[in-house]
Amino acid sequence: MRFLIYGAGALGQALGCMLAASGNQVTLVIRKRFIDHITRNGLIVSGIFGDYQVDSRQLRLVESLAGLDGGGLDAILLTTKSYDTGAAVADIASLRNATCPVVSMQNGCGNVEQLEARLGVTRSFGARVITGFEIRQPARVTITVSADAVNIGSCRPGSIPEPAAAIAAAIDRSGLPCRAVEDVHRSLFAKLLYNCALNPLGAVLGVNYGRLSEFEETKRIMNEVITETFQVIRAVGAELEWETPEQYQALFYTTLLPATYDHRPSMLQDLEQGKPTEIEALAGYVSKNGRTHGIATPYCDLLGSLIHFREKA
């Protein structure tokens, strides 16, 4: 298949390397500093799913979509940070002759809706990624942890369109576990529960996910965040697998968190590098929709304020 990966950071570089290594044609829209490293030394992925390596001849490396023709593409994978979604979708919409599916593989909620508003139902897909990727040196990505396979689905639930099945199969064959699902929003909201509980708090305290589970004080905070997030998800009309926050907490503490014990929060990595975080697509999403639906979200509000302080400081 022919893929374009837009905004190739850790996730995008890992996907690009693995897809190219398994015989797919891959174009990476990527920062120049990474282009220089990959051109000289290739792109390497290692970690829990094995080792993969490609050289620059197996990839097309570009800084922007300028001059590209999208007519031959089978899929565009959108892997930017969530705060860049609007600009990225506008850029993709302008890509000449492109009619292929676009898959948001980003953190948080609200990204797929932006795709659908600009590109329409048939081109707009989402993916839930609950796997940890880290760039420890340029063009060297480590896959550190994974709680589940990537889930890919249409922006509209109820069926699995052929493009979703084909994209999921290609990613799965590349070595990253992936499956197509009938309702990707259900998966995305489940990830919102997980991410809101761990990512901001771990970033504020400067610890990996596992440490948060070792103290009653931090567990109490995570439980309150889960409850707030659960209530907001229900208020916006989304479905979840669990009837109560307590049912989700049982899975969270026994399965999901232990599987990602050693992961360092992406927000913490962003703060360490002086970058903005995705807080508005996570706790900020909960706070915003809580206000809309009359649901108090004091814990998500506080975590959002603390992360914004860290960003500004």
PEMOQUI-V360376 format. One record per residue. RES is the residue in one small letter. SS is DSSP state (H for helix, E for strand, L for the rest). OMEGA is omega in whole degrees, -180 to 180 (999 if undefined). NEAR is the number of other C-alpha atoms within 10 Angstrom. Layout:
# PEMOQUI-V360376
RES/SS/OMEGA/NEAR  RES/SS/OMEGA/NEAR
This chain:
# PEMOQUI-V360376
m/L/-179/15  r/E/-175/16  f/E/164/23  l/E/179/24  i/E/-172/24  y/E/179/26  g/L/-169/22  a/L/168/23  g/L/-176/23  a/H/179/23  l/H/-177/24  g/H/178/24  q/H/178/26  a/H/178/27  l/H/-179/24  g/H/180/29  c/H/-176/26  m/H/179/26  l/H/179/26  a/H/-180/23  a/H/179/19  s/L/171/15  g/L/178/13  n/L/174/19  q/E/-171/18  v/E/170/24  t/E/177/21  l/E/168/26  v/E/-162/23  i/L/-180/19  r/L/-176/15  k/H/-178/13  r/H/177/11  f/H/177/20  i/H/-180/22  d/H/-180/15  h/H/-178/16  i/H/179/21  t/H/-179/15  r/H/-166/11  n/H/-177/15  g/L/-179/20  l/E/-175/26  i/E/173/20  v/E/177/26  s/E/177/16  g/E/-168/14  i/L/180/12  f/L/177/15  g/L/-176/11  d/L/-178/13  y/E/180/20  q/E/173/16  v/E/174/20  d/L/-173/16  s/H/179/16  r/H/-180/10  q/H/-179/19  l/L/167/22  r/E/-174/14  l/E/-179/21  v/E/178/16  e/L/-178/15  s/L/178/15  l/L/-176/17  a/L/177/11  g/L/-180/8  l/L/173/12  d/E/-177/12  g/L/-174/21  g/L/-178/12  g/L/-175/13  l/L/173/19  d/L/-180/19  a/E/170/23  i/E/178/25  l/E/-177/25  l/E/-174/28  t/L/177/25  t/L/168/21  k/L/-174/20  s/H/-180/23  y/H/177/18  d/H/-173/13  t/H/-177/20  g/H/180/13  a/H/-179/10  a/H/-180/18  v/H/178/21  a/H/180/14  d/H/180/14  i/H/180/19  a/H/-179/16  s/L/-177/12  l/L/-173/16  r/E/174/14  n/L/-179/13  a/L/176/19  t/L/-174/18  c/L/175/18  p/E/174/21  v/E/-176/28  v/E/172/26  s/E/179/28  m/L/-170/25  q/L/174/25  n/L/170/25  g/L/-180/26  c/L/-179/18  g/L/-178/16  n/H/-179/24  v/H/179/25  e/H/177/17  q/H/175/16  l/H/-177/26  e/H/-179/19  a/H/-176/11  r/H/-171/15  l/H/-179/18  g/L/-173/12  v/L/-171/15  t/L/-179/16  r/L/-168/19  s/E/-178/23  f/E/176/29  g/E/176/28  a/E/174/29  r/E/179/26  v/L/-179/22  i/L/-178/21  t/E/-178/19  g/E/178/19  f/E/179/24  e/E/171/20  i/E/-178/17  r/E/167/10  q/E/-173/9  p/L/177/16  a/L/176/23  r/E/-175/21  v/E/176/24  t/E/173/22  i/E/-168/22  t/E/-174/18  v/E/174/20  s/E/178/22  a/L/-178/16  d/L/177/14  a/L/171/16  v/E/175/22  n/E/180/24  i/E/179/30  g/E/179/29  s/E/176/30  c/L/177/24  r/L/-177/19  p/L/173/13  g/L/180/12  s/L/176/13  i/L/178/17  p/L/-178/16  e/H/179/11  p/H/179/20  a/H/179/24  a/H/-178/16  a/H/179/16  i/H/180/24  a/H/-179/23  a/H/180/16  a/H/179/19  i/H/180/20  d/H/179/17  r/H/-179/14  s/H/179/21  g/L/176/17  l/L/-177/23  p/L/-174/18  c/E/176/23  r/E/175/20  a/E/-178/24  v/L/-179/23  e/L/-178/19  d/L/-178/20  v/H/179/24  h/H/176/27  r/H/178/18  s/H/-179/23  l/H/179/26  f/H/174/21  a/H/177/20  k/H/178/19  l/H/176/25  l/H/-178/26  y/H/-174/22  n/H/-180/20  c/H/-179/25  a/H/-169/29  l/H/-167/26  n/H/-179/24  p/H/-178/25  l/H/177/27  g/H/179/22  a/H/179/25  v/H/-176/18  l/H/178/12  g/L/-177/17  v/L/175/18  n/E/-175/20  y/H/-175/23  g/H/-179/18  r/H/-178/15  l/H/-178/22  s/L/-172/18  e/L/-176/10  f/L/-179/9  e/H/-178/10  e/H/-179/10  t/H/176/18  k/H/179/17  r/H/178/13  i/H/-180/18  m/H/179/23  n/H/178/17  e/H/178/18  v/H/178/27  i/H/180/26  t/H/179/21  e/H/-178/24  t/H/178/31  f/H/-179/24  q/H/180/19  v/H/179/25  i/H/178/21  r/H/-178/13  a/H/-180/16  v/L/174/12  g/L/-179/8  a/L/178/12  e/L/175/16  l/L/179/17  e/L/-172/10  w/L/-179/13  e/L/-176/11  t/L/174/12  p/H/-178/18  e/H/177/14  q/H/177/11  y/H/-179/20  q/H/180/19  a/H/177/11  l/H/-177/12  f/H/-175/17  y/H/-177/14  t/H/-172/10  t/H/-171/12  l/H/-177/17  l/H/177/20  p/H/-179/15  a/H/-179/18  t/L/-174/19  y/L/-172/18  d/L/-175/16  h/L/174/22  r/E/-175/23  p/L/178/22  s/H/177/20  m/H/177/23  l/H/178/24  q/H/178/16  d/H/-180/15  l/H/180/20  e/H/-179/13  q/L/179/9  g/L/-178/13  k/L/170/12  p/L/-179/16  t/L/178/23  e/L/-175/22  i/H/-177/23  e/H/177/18  a/H/-179/21  l/L/179/27  a/H/178/30  g/H/176/20  y/H/179/20  v/H/-179/29  s/H/-178/24  k/H/-179/17  n/H/173/18  g/H/178/23  r/H/-179/12  t/H/-174/12  h/H/177/13  g/L/180/10  i/L/179/17  a/L/-179/16  t/L/-173/23  p/H/-178/14  y/H/176/21  c/H/177/30  d/H/-178/17  l/H/179/13  l/H/177/23  g/H/180/23  s/H/180/15  l/H/179/16  i/H/179/24  h/H/175/15  f/H/-180/11  r/H/179/17  e/H/-177/16  k/H/-178/10  a/L/999/8
